[in-house]
């Protein structure tokens, strides 16, 4: 009788021990963000923990408990603890929340210019800053006194302004090329070494046919001319070696 009672008590103790929660170790990961500060809640017991800077946490749990992972930066996630989790550790990957941006409205103001505002007569040629300085220095019709062209010719200022105008024109051509091809595309499509991409752009900007194709927006001709210019540029590089 005593022996039977002892067995019953032993079984009860074993069941009680099995029912007690043990410390569950776990780690939270994410593909894009650090996972520190994530709340982990045991829905069964309301016990909670917070992940450390590396995403690790410990929490009393047992097989069958439901854990909830919550954070302002991640989508809420639930999982049920398994025997494997208790034996080793629990690994959870969270998905970052997708932040919806408010609608962005882009207004087109390209129709607003000096002419539409009545600042210059309709149909009058529009000058860039460099063109305006060059025209003022070179032509007396843009200078009522008529003296600047002579003074500038003597001082050499006109030549300097011509260089500035050509430099601005070349920069505009380079900017138009970069609007079509980024550095990676120039390297991949035209086999230009990364170190020489900027040099190639300046070389290509001197080609009048390419400038005309860019002005016309003819992408097929631009690609054809760029390929030919790249081939010539690479030959020049090889000749210099």
URHUUR-V265863 format. One record per residue. N is the residue number from 1. PSI is psi in radians with two decimals (NA if undefined). Layout:
n->{N,N}
psi->{PSI,PSI}
This chain:
n->{1,2,3,4,5,6,7,8,9,10,11,12,13,14,15,16,17,18,19,20,21,22,23,24,25,26,27,28,29,30,31,32,33,34,35,36,37,38,39,40,41,42,43,44,45,46,47,48,49,50,51,52,53,54,55,56,57,58,59,60,61,62,63,64,65,66,67,68,69,70,71,72,73,74,75,76,77,78,79,80,81,82,83,84,85,86,87,88,89,90,91,92,93,94,95,96,97,98,99,100,101,102,103,104,105,106,107,108,109,110,111,112,113,114,115,116,117,118,119,120,121,122,123,124,125,126,127,128,129,130,131,132,133,134,135,136,137,138,139,140,141,142,143,144,145,146,147,148,149,150,151,152,153,154,155,156,157,158,159,160,161,162,163,164,165,166,167,168,169,170,171,172,173,174,175,176,177,178,179,180,181,182,183,184,185,186,187,188,189,190,191,192,193,194,195,196,197,198,199,200,201,202,203,204,205,206,207,208,209,210,211,212,213,214,215,216,217,218,219,220,221,222,223,224,225,226,227,228,229,230,231,232,233,234,235,236,237,238,239,240,241}
psi->{-0.81,-0.65,-0.70,-0.71,-0.66,-0.71,-0.73,-0.77,-0.72,-0.74,-0.74,-0.73,-0.67,-0.74,-0.68,-0.75,-0.66,-0.55,-0.35,2.54,2.50,2.98,2.05,2.23,2.44,2.95,2.34,2.30,2.90,2.63,-0.42,-0.49,2.79,2.71,0.46,2.58,0.31,2.31,2.33,2.13,2.29,1.92,-0.45,-0.72,-0.17,0.17,2.57,2.86,2.90,2.35,2.59,-3.01,-0.48,-0.01,0.10,2.64,2.80,2.52,2.37,2.24,2.99,2.94,2.29,-0.29,2.58,2.20,2.46,2.31,2.15,2.45,2.65,-0.38,-0.24,2.74,2.50,2.47,2.43,2.57,2.71,2.26,2.33,2.96,-0.67,-0.71,-0.76,-0.61,-0.71,-1.63,2.80,2.29,2.23,2.32,2.20,2.62,2.27,2.56,2.45,2.07,2.03,2.16,2.57,2.70,2.26,2.10,2.13,2.03,2.42,1.96,0.31,-0.36,-0.19,2.07,-3.08,-0.63,-0.80,-0.45,-0.05,0.29,-0.46,2.71,2.60,2.34,-0.10,2.45,2.33,2.35,2.50,2.90,-0.76,-0.70,-0.71,-0.73,-0.69,-0.75,-0.70,-0.67,-0.42,-0.51,2.23,-0.37,-0.35,0.08,1.72,-0.56,-0.45,0.15,-0.51,-0.75,-0.70,-0.81,-0.74,-0.59,-0.69,-0.74,-0.27,0.16,-0.61,-0.74,-0.69,-0.72,-0.58,-0.71,-0.70,-0.68,-0.76,-0.67,-0.72,-0.71,-0.72,-0.71,-0.65,-0.68,-0.78,-0.72,-0.67,-0.66,-0.76,-0.38,-0.34,-0.75,2.24,3.07,-0.72,-0.67,-0.65,-0.71,-0.77,-0.79,-0.63,0.12,0.56,2.23,2.49,-0.66,-0.38,0.17,-0.84,-0.70,-0.69,-0.67,-0.73,-0.65,-0.80,-0.56,-0.29,-0.16,2.06,-0.61,-0.70,-0.69,-0.72,-0.70,-0.68,-0.71,-0.64,-0.25,0.46,1.63,-0.60,-0.77,-0.64,-0.81,-0.71,-0.82,-0.69,-0.68,-0.77,-0.74,-0.65,-0.71,-0.77,-0.68,-0.71,-0.60,-0.71,-0.71,-0.72,-0.62,-0.51,-0.33,NA}
